[in-house]
């Protein structure tokens, strides 16, 4: 019986199609890292936003009226 995992001329197109449909571990790791980076970029630290707003309001109070 022939080994189904060894390429032969008749099964080569099928194997190519199969290889394309399953990404390598390197590509999977890269996709995971990209997803983590996107998630981190979309996450906003509300404490930083609030502290910026507080600083702006303090500066407005400290400025003398024109």
ABEGO torsion letter per residue (X at the ends): XBBAABBBAAAAAAAAAAAAABBBAAAAAAAAAAAAAAAAAABBBAAAAAAAAAAAAAAAAABBBX
